[in-house]
Amino acid sequence: MNHQRLKILWLGFLCILILMAGCTRHIQVSINMQMQNPPEKKIGYKVLVVMPKEQAEQVILEKPGALSDNFSFEAGKSISVNLLNMMKTIFKEADFAHELPAGAAEYDYFILANYKKYNIEWGSTAFSAINMNVYIDYDLLNAKKVKVLSVATDGSSTWRRSGGEAVALINPFVSIGITKSALGEAWDRAVANSLSQWVTQLQGYFKNR
């Protein structure tokens, strides 16, 4: 009798794990990053930020472990919106499009963003440090659409789960949802790091002109 009861409990436990692993949780990522040390005077040009539609609208699905929830976040929106906002901070005027316009240019420069991939190293244990990398290439084209600057970035961030977050990964009965903020923060830091690399090179280019 006890053996049968244990078997039923174990089957019930497995069913719960399967149901839990099937959940998808949406992670909030920033679309309002603030530029550190914004320039006192904007660069007096009108620019167009260009990012392909499929990249700008890309949603990432991530699953940290076999028994964890699925996490989704709007990666493309995070990159495209924050990039545009930062270019508006730097330049006199900045607009956005999914492709280069045909014909004569009404812009002084074009900024092409190419989001290539991301990588997360979760670590071997629930208490391990977790590393995230976001790889984005940026090109600056002049009014004739000739490339004048190219920057390949590896935006990186590292964070460690708090004790409660680690427990959530170990114990399936504790909501793993509390890891959402950590994952979103790691993505934001990596994107911010990539944008910072680009902005540094971009400002250096115009400073030397």
C-alpha positions, 0 to 999 in steps of 0.5 A: 500500500505504501509502495503504491502511494509513493508511486502515485506521489512520484507520478504526480510530482513528475506531472507538476515538473512537466507543467512547470517546465512548459511555462513561458515568462516574459522578461522586462528589458529596458528601452529607456537606457540613459547615456552616461556623460551625454555631450554638452553639444550635439553633433550637427548632423542628421542621421538615419539608424537602420536595422532590419525588421526581423532583427528589430522585432526579434524575441529571444526564448531562453531556457536555463535548465531542463526543469526551468520555465521558458523565458522570453524577452524583446531583444530586438526592441531593446537594441533598436530603441536604445540605439536610436535614443542614444543617437538622438542624444548625440546628433542634431536629429536621428530617425529610424528605418528598417532599410536604407532608402533608395535614391538621393540621401536626405541624411548626412549619415547612416548608422547600420546595426547588425545584431548577430547573436547572444550567448549565456553561460549559466555556470555549472551550479545554481550559485555560479556566476553567469556571463552574458554576451551580445554581439552587435556590429555597427557601420557608419555610412556617409551621405553617399552611402560609403562606409567610413567607420565599422565597429564590431562589439562584444557587449558583456555582463556578469552577474551572480544569483542571490541566495533566493534565486539559486534556491528557485533553481534548485527547488521546483516548488519555489517560483523560478520567476524571481530570476526574471529580474536578474536575467533582464538586468544582465541583458540590459547591461550587455546591450549597454556595454555594446552601445557604449563601445559604439558611442566611444568609437563614433564620438572619436571619429567625429572629434578627429574630423 
